[in-house]
Amino acid sequence: MKRLKILILIFWVTLSIPLAYFVLRTYRGLEQEEVATMSYFADTFFDEIEQALTSIVKLEEGRAIDEYNY
């Protein structure tokens, strides 16, 4: 009976080590995917803001000096 317990313990240890490796690797992959997604949306948001500011600057640069009220 003691031998059976030892064999079961060895079986579970040999099964749990690769499983733990795959779980950790999956979590790392999910973290990398989240970082990539956030980076994409941050870049997209930055580009939209930059385009809006560019259009405002072009509009202001097109105004004549007489149009400014001091």
Secondary structure as UniProt FT lines:
FT   HELIX           2..61
FT   HELIX           65..67
//
